[in-house]
Amino acid sequence: MSVIDAVGIFGVVVFAVSGALAAGRHRMDPIGFILLGTITAIGGGSLRDVLLDRPVFWTEAPKQLVISIIAALITYFTVPQSLARKKWIAWSDAAGLAAFAAQGSLIALNQGVSPVVVVVMGMLTATGGGVVRDLLCGHRPMILSGQLYVSTALAGSVVLVVLVETGVSIDLAATIGFFIVLLTRGATLIFNIRMGPPGEFLKIGGDEPR
């Protein structure tokens, strides 16, 4: 199994769980779990493939679509309602964000596009599904909440591209990029780091934004 496939499967699972937890928070039925789980898991990658003018990944090899459905259903049947809370959704989302930032960047690199496009594709892959999940749940998307969200995905993608361009192996670059996103997003969640309107560029601590 290639690095891209391994990272992609991990991202699909944790993002599907993230979407399913959001469905649980809103007390949805199994169809709602499957819908939110699969859209969260495959939404960003679908957008990436359309923009790169390549076949949408799950239409050619539906393995990841099936995995996302299974992960959503397992979450429905096994995860207690007490875990379907915002912090668990945020942490599973953080893991998916890291995985898909790395995977999206790697796929774009394989397409031979410019480094700037690689970074953008990593960011879109990482954030696209979560945006749709939040909108379907009637929430303000995380990318607009002031939290360090898109910026963490961009940071991981930039580091990955820079490392590859300087001769670092793709496997190592992907691993480092993954942990850059996970650690920075994790720090955001732990210390409630967020950006604000003019005059409040960066805030740490205080009340959690809704």
Residue pairs with C-beta under 8 A, 6 or more apart in sequence:
3 106
3 170
3 171
3 174
4 103
4 106
4 107
4 110
7 99
7 100
7 102
7 103
7 106
7 174
7 178
8 45
8 57
8 64
8 99
8 100
8 103
9 64
9 67
10 95
10 99
11 41
11 95
11 96
11 99
11 100
11 103
12 41
12 42
12 64
12 67
12 68
12 71
13 41
13 67
13 68
13 71
14 92
14 93
14 95
14 96
14 99
15 37
15 40
15 41
15 68
15 92
15 93
15 96
15 99
15 100
15 129
15 130
16 37
16 38
16 40
16 41
16 67
16 68
16 69
16 71
16 72
16 75
17 37
17 71
17 72
17 75
17 79
17 92
18 40
18 89
18 92
18 93
18 96
18 130
18 133
19 33
19 36
19 37
19 38
19 39
19 40
19 41
19 72
19 129
19 133
20 33
20 36
20 37
20 71
20 72
20 75
20 76
20 79
21 75
21 79
21 83
21 84
21 85
21 88
21 89
21 92
22 36
22 40
22 84
22 89
22 133
22 134
22 137
23 32
23 33
23 35
23 36
23 37
23 72
23 76
23 84
24 33
24 75
24 76
24 79
24 81
24 83
24 84
25 84
25 85
25 86
25 89
25 137
26 32
26 137
28 36
30 73
30 76
33 72
33 73
33 75
33 76
34 69
34 72
34 73
35 136
36 72
36 133
36 136
36 137
37 68
37 69
37 71
37 72
37 75
38 65
38 68
38 69
38 72
39 129
39 132
39 133
39 136
40 96
40 129
40 130
40 132
40 133
41 64
41 67
41 68
41 71
41 96
41 129
42 57
42 58
42 64
42 65
42 68
42 129
43 128
43 129
43 130
43 131
43 132
43 133
44 100
44 104
44 124
44 125
44 126
44 127
44 128
44 129
44 130
45 56
45 57
45 58
45 64
45 100
45 103
45 104
45 125
45 128
45 129
46 56
46 57
46 58
46 128
47 124
47 125
47 128
48 104
48 107
48 108
48 121
48 124
48 125
48 128
49 55
49 56
49 57
50 56
51 121
51 124
52 107
52 108
52 111
52 113
52 121
54 111
57 64
58 64
58 65
87 189
90 189
91 186
91 189
93 130
93 142
94 181
94 182
94 185
94 186
94 189
95 182
96 126
96 129
96 130
97 126
97 127
97 130
97 149
97 152
97 153
97 181
97 182
97 185
98 126
98 156
98 178
98 179
98 180
98 181
98 182
98 185
99 178
100 122
100 125
100 126
100 129
100 153
101 122
101 123
101 125
101 126
101 152
101 153
101 156
101 157
101 160
101 177
101 178
101 181
102 122
102 156
102 157
102 160
102 174
102 175
102 177
102 178
102 181
103 125
103 174
104 121
104 122
104 123
104 124
104 125
104 126
104 157
105 118
105 119
105 121
105 122
105 125
105 156
105 157
105 160
105 161
105 174
105 177
106 160
106 170
106 174
107 121
107 125
108 117
108 118
108 121
108 122
109 118
109 161
109 164
109 170
113 121
115 161
115 165
118 157
118 161
119 154
119 157
119 158
119 161
121 157
122 153
122 154
122 156
122 157
122 160
122 177
123 150
123 153
123 154
123 157
126 153
126 156
126 157
126 181
127 142
127 143
127 149
127 150
127 153
130 141
130 142
130 143
131 141
131 142
131 143
134 140
134 141
134 142
135 141
142 149
143 149
143 150
145 194
145 209
146 194
146 195
146 196
146 209
147 188
147 193
147 194
147 195
147 209
148 184
148 185
148 188
148 193
148 194
148 195
149 185
149 188
151 184
152 180
152 181
152 184
152 185
152 188
153 181
155 180
155 181
155 184
156 177
156 178
156 180
156 181
156 184
157 177
159 173
159 176
159 177
159 180
160 173
160 174
160 176
160 177
163 172
163 173
163 176
163 177
164 170
164 173
168 176
187 193
188 194
191 204
191 205
192 204
192 205
192 206
192 208
192 209
193 202
193 203
193 204
194 202
194 203
194 209
195 201
195 202
195 203
196 202
196 203
